[in-house]
Amino acid sequence: MNKIKDITHLHIKMKKQAMKDLFFLCVGILMYSFGYTAFILPDQIVMGGASGIAALLFYGFKIPPALSIWGINIIMVIIAYRTLSKQFTVRTIIGVTILSAMIGALQPVFEAYPMVTAGEDKFMHLLIGGVLSGAGLGLVFAHNGSTGGTDIIIAMLNKYFHMNFGRAIQLIDTCIISSSYFLFHSMEPIVYGIAFTIIYSYVCDYVVNGSRQTMQFIIISKKYEQIADMINNKIHRGVTVVQGKGWYSKHDVDILIVLARKYESHGILTTIKIIDPEAIVSQTFCHGVFGEGFDKMK
């Protein structure tokens, strides 16, 4: 009976999480679409990804970006169907459909009632558009969503050519942004495109990982007990003691491992310095730590 209750409770929690993810997926895509249609398209800025290809098609041939984004992604999904997982494919189709619908709805509004005057303070428009687009996409990624784009090509390159994800993204985005030269015959759009990509990528990464800024400390000190007690009692962080052996000295060594928030790192370092200035300390940034006292697993 208890097992059935636990399963039912788990299903309810999963449904709530799915609804929460869908809500933030829509909010994120709305932010992305707003930045793209209100600030990027009017100033003819080219970025990477499927949205960049759609922007080029719009600037050159007046093909609506909503149709281009949807068409490009669906074609890529069909080509890469065997490479992608079923879950990723479903999420991509849902995300791309919502994205295309929102861009299709917002673009005519901003063409009729423009928020910016094209050409005036172009860099500021790029900055606002990059922040909105990056934050929006960050929300989508943080809540298990996908808007497809070059993620699909990258998955194929990684599978068949073992290409690094970072290099694949740089290669594809550079090719898309550089191709704007053939349309505008100027280096200016390429410079703006690179600037947009840097801003957009930084904001997206900050939204996804900003709240998970956690530090890991490895501390080697003869006064490990005092340091551990102080961190426990003053910083209120757990400390794990691991027994090791110094290979040069052949002496046993007690090693402290501490996980803490970034803002707590100064207090930990100060504590170590006061107790044992000669302690050996390794400080490492962690992309995410999950469990009691840290983030919840999504």
C-alpha positions as CSV (number, residue, x, y, z in Angstrom):
1,M,0.0,0.0,0.0
2,N,2.8,2.4,0.9
3,K,4.6,1.5,-2.3
4,I,1.5,2.5,-4.4
5,K,1.3,5.8,-2.5
6,D,5.0,6.5,-3.1
7,I,4.6,5.7,-6.8
8,T,1.5,8.0,-7.0
9,H,3.3,10.8,-5.1
10,L,6.2,10.4,-7.5
11,H,3.9,10.7,-10.6
12,I,2.3,13.8,-9.1
13,K,5.8,15.4,-8.5
14,M,6.9,14.5,-12.0
15,K,3.8,16.1,-13.5
16,K,4.3,19.3,-11.4
17,Q,7.9,19.4,-12.6
18,A,6.8,18.9,-16.2
19,M,4.3,21.8,-15.9
20,K,6.9,24.0,-14.3
21,D,9.4,23.2,-17.1
22,L,6.8,23.9,-19.7
23,F,6.0,27.3,-18.1
24,F,9.6,28.4,-18.0
25,L,10.2,27.0,-21.5
26,C,7.4,29.4,-22.8
27,V,8.8,32.3,-20.7
28,G,12.3,31.7,-22.0
29,I,11.2,31.4,-25.6
30,L,9.1,34.6,-25.3
31,M,12.2,36.5,-24.0
32,Y,14.3,35.1,-26.9
33,S,11.7,35.9,-29.5
34,F,11.3,39.5,-28.0
35,G,15.0,40.2,-28.2
36,Y,15.2,38.6,-31.7
37,T,12.3,40.4,-33.3
38,A,12.5,43.8,-31.5
39,F,16.2,44.4,-31.4
40,I,18.1,42.0,-33.7
41,L,16.1,41.9,-37.0
42,P,15.5,45.7,-37.3
43,D,19.3,46.3,-37.2
44,Q,20.1,43.4,-39.6
45,I,22.4,41.7,-37.1
46,V,23.5,38.1,-37.9
47,M,24.1,35.5,-35.2
48,G,24.9,31.8,-35.3
49,G,22.5,28.9,-35.3
50,A,19.3,28.3,-37.2
51,S,18.1,31.8,-36.1
52,G,21.2,33.3,-37.9
53,I,20.4,31.4,-41.1
54,A,16.8,32.5,-40.9
55,A,17.9,36.1,-40.4
56,L,20.1,35.9,-43.5
57,L,17.2,34.5,-45.5
58,F,15.0,37.3,-44.3
59,Y,17.5,40.1,-45.0
60,G,18.3,38.6,-48.5
61,F,15.0,37.2,-49.7
62,K,12.4,38.5,-47.2
63,I,11.5,34.9,-46.2
64,P,9.7,35.2,-42.7
65,P,12.1,34.0,-40.0
66,A,9.3,32.0,-38.3
67,L,8.9,29.8,-41.3
68,S,12.7,29.5,-41.9
69,I,13.4,28.5,-38.3
70,W,10.7,25.9,-38.2
71,G,11.6,24.5,-41.7
72,I,15.4,24.4,-41.0
73,N,15.0,22.6,-37.7
74,I,12.4,20.0,-38.9
75,I,14.7,19.2,-41.9
76,M,17.7,18.8,-39.5
77,V,15.6,16.6,-37.1
78,I,14.6,14.3,-40.1
79,I,18.3,14.1,-41.2
80,A,19.6,13.4,-37.7
81,Y,16.7,11.3,-36.5
82,R,18.8,8.2,-35.8
83,T,21.5,10.3,-34.0
84,L,19.1,12.0,-31.6
85,S,17.3,10.5,-28.6
86,K,13.5,10.3,-28.7
87,Q,13.2,12.7,-25.8
88,F,15.5,15.2,-27.4
89,T,13.6,15.0,-30.7
90,V,10.2,15.6,-29.0
91,R,11.5,18.5,-26.9
92,T,13.1,20.0,-30.0
93,I,9.9,19.8,-32.1
94,I,7.9,21.4,-29.2
95,G,10.5,24.1,-28.5
96,V,10.9,25.0,-32.2
97,T,7.1,25.1,-32.8
98,I,6.6,27.5,-29.9
99,L,9.6,29.6,-31.0
100,S,8.3,29.9,-34.6
101,A,4.8,30.7,-33.4
102,M,6.1,33.5,-31.0
103,I,8.4,35.0,-33.6
104,G,5.6,34.8,-36.2
105,A,3.3,36.7,-33.8
106,L,5.8,39.3,-32.6
107,Q,7.5,40.2,-35.8
108,P,4.5,41.9,-37.5
109,V,3.8,43.9,-34.3
110,F,7.4,45.3,-34.1
111,E,7.3,46.1,-37.8
112,A,4.1,48.1,-37.4
113,Y,5.2,49.6,-34.0
114,P,9.0,49.5,-33.9
115,M,10.7,49.7,-30.5
116,V,14.0,50.8,-32.1
117,T,15.1,52.9,-35.0
118,A,17.3,50.8,-37.2
119,G,20.9,52.2,-37.4
120,E,20.6,54.4,-34.4
121,D,22.8,53.2,-31.5
122,K,23.2,49.7,-33.1
123,F,25.5,48.4,-30.4
124,M,23.0,49.2,-27.6
125,H,20.3,47.4,-29.6
126,L,22.7,44.4,-30.0
127,L,23.5,44.5,-26.3
128,I,19.8,44.4,-25.2
129,G,18.9,41.8,-27.8
130,G,21.9,39.6,-26.7
131,V,20.9,39.8,-23.1
132,L,17.3,39.0,-23.7
133,S,18.0,36.2,-26.1
134,G,20.8,34.7,-23.9
135,A,18.6,34.9,-20.8
136,G,15.7,33.4,-22.6
137,L,17.7,30.5,-24.0
138,G,19.3,30.0,-20.6
139,L,15.9,29.5,-19.1
140,V,15.0,27.0,-21.8
141,F,18.2,25.0,-21.1
142,A,17.8,25.2,-17.4
143,H,14.4,23.6,-17.6
144,N,15.2,20.7,-19.9
145,G,14.0,22.4,-23.1
146,S,15.5,22.7,-26.5
147,T,15.1,25.0,-29.5
148,G,17.1,22.7,-31.8
149,G,19.2,24.8,-34.1
150,T,22.8,23.8,-34.4
151,D,22.5,21.5,-31.4
152,I,21.3,18.9,-33.9
153,I,24.3,19.3,-36.3
154,I,26.7,19.3,-33.3
155,A,25.2,16.0,-32.1
156,M,25.9,14.5,-35.6
157,L,29.4,15.9,-35.8
158,N,30.2,14.6,-32.3
159,K,28.9,11.1,-33.1
160,Y,30.4,10.6,-36.5
161,F,33.6,12.8,-36.4
162,H,34.2,12.8,-32.6
163,M,34.4,16.6,-32.8
164,N,34.5,18.6,-29.5
165,F,31.2,20.3,-28.8
166,G,32.8,23.7,-28.2
167,R,34.8,23.5,-31.4
168,A,31.7,22.4,-33.4
169,I,29.7,25.4,-32.1
170,Q,32.5,27.8,-32.9
171,L,33.0,26.3,-36.4
172,I,29.3,26.4,-37.3
173,D,28.6,29.9,-35.8
174,T,31.7,31.3,-37.5
175,C,30.6,30.0,-40.9
176,I,27.1,31.4,-40.5
177,I,28.2,34.8,-39.3
178,S,31.0,35.1,-41.9
179,S,28.6,34.3,-44.7
180,S,26.9,37.6,-44.1
181,Y,29.8,39.2,-46.0
182,F,28.4,37.9,-49.3
183,L,25.1,39.6,-48.5
184,F,26.3,42.9,-47.1
185,H,29.8,43.1,-48.7
186,S,31.1,44.6,-45.4
187,M,33.0,43.4,-42.3
188,E,30.7,45.3,-40.0
189,P,28.0,42.7,-39.7
190,I,30.6,40.0,-38.9
191,V,32.0,42.2,-36.1
192,Y,28.5,42.8,-34.7
193,G,27.6,39.1,-35.1
194,I,30.7,38.0,-33.1
195,A,29.9,40.6,-30.4
196,F,26.3,39.4,-30.2
197,T,27.5,35.8,-29.9
198,I,29.9,36.6,-27.0
199,I,27.2,38.6,-25.1
200,Y,24.5,36.0,-25.8
201,S,26.7,33.0,-24.8
202,Y,27.9,34.6,-21.6
203,V,24.3,35.6,-20.4
204,C,23.0,32.1,-21.4
205,D,25.8,30.4,-19.4
206,Y,25.2,32.7,-16.4
207,V,21.5,31.9,-16.3
208,V,22.1,28.2,-16.5
209,N,25.1,28.0,-14.1
210,G,25.0,31.3,-12.2
211,S,22.9,30.0,-9.4
212,R,25.2,27.0,-9.1
213,Q,28.4,28.7,-8.3
214,T,29.9,26.3,-5.9
215,M,33.5,25.9,-4.8
216,Q,35.4,22.7,-3.7
217,F,38.3,23.0,-1.3
218,I,40.9,20.4,-0.7
219,I,42.9,21.3,2.4
220,I,46.1,19.7,3.7
221,S,47.2,20.9,7.1
222,K,48.6,19.5,10.4
223,K,45.9,21.6,12.1
224,Y,43.1,20.0,10.1
225,E,40.9,19.4,13.2
226,Q,40.9,23.1,14.2
227,I,40.2,24.1,10.6
228,A,37.4,21.5,10.3
229,D,35.8,22.6,13.6
230,M,35.9,26.2,12.6
231,I,34.4,25.6,9.1
232,N,31.6,23.5,10.7
233,N,30.8,25.9,13.5
234,K,31.4,29.3,11.9
235,I,30.8,28.8,8.2
236,H,28.2,26.1,8.8
237,R,29.5,23.8,6.1
238,G,30.1,20.1,6.2
239,V,33.7,18.8,6.1
240,T,34.9,15.4,5.0
241,V,38.2,14.0,6.2
242,V,40.0,11.6,3.9
243,Q,43.2,9.8,4.9
244,G,46.1,10.0,2.4
245,K,49.8,9.5,2.3
246,G,52.5,11.9,1.2
247,W,54.6,10.0,-1.3
248,Y,57.8,12.0,-0.7
249,S,57.7,12.0,3.1
250,K,55.9,8.6,3.3
251,H,53.9,10.1,6.2
252,D,50.1,9.7,6.7
253,V,48.2,12.9,5.8
254,D,44.6,13.9,6.7
255,I,42.9,15.8,3.9
256,L,39.8,17.9,4.3
257,I,37.2,18.2,1.5
258,V,34.8,21.1,1.7
259,L,31.9,22.1,-0.7
260,A,30.6,25.6,-0.3
261,R,28.9,28.5,-2.1
262,K,31.1,30.9,-3.9
263,Y,30.2,33.7,-1.5
264,E,31.4,31.5,1.5
265,S,34.9,31.0,-0.1
266,H,36.4,34.1,1.4
267,G,35.4,33.1,4.9
268,I,36.9,29.6,4.4
269,L,40.2,30.9,3.1
270,T,40.4,33.5,5.9
271,T,39.7,30.8,8.5
272,I,42.5,28.6,7.0
273,K,45.0,31.5,6.9
274,I,44.3,32.4,10.6
275,I,44.7,28.8,11.8
276,D,47.5,27.6,9.5
277,P,49.1,30.0,7.0
278,E,51.3,27.2,5.7
279,A,48.3,24.9,4.8
280,I,48.1,23.6,1.2
281,V,44.8,24.6,-0.3
282,S,43.3,23.7,-3.7
283,Q,40.2,25.7,-4.7
284,T,38.1,24.5,-7.6
285,F,35.0,25.9,-9.3
286,C,32.1,23.3,-9.6
287,H,29.5,23.7,-12.2
288,G,26.9,22.1,-9.9
289,V,26.6,20.4,-6.6
290,F,23.3,18.7,-5.8
291,G,21.9,17.5,-2.5
292,E,21.2,18.8,1.0
293,G,22.3,22.4,1.4
294,F,22.9,22.9,-2.3
295,D,20.8,22.6,-5.5
296,K,18.0,20.2,-6.2
297,M,18.4,17.8,-9.0
298,K,16.0,18.6,-11.9
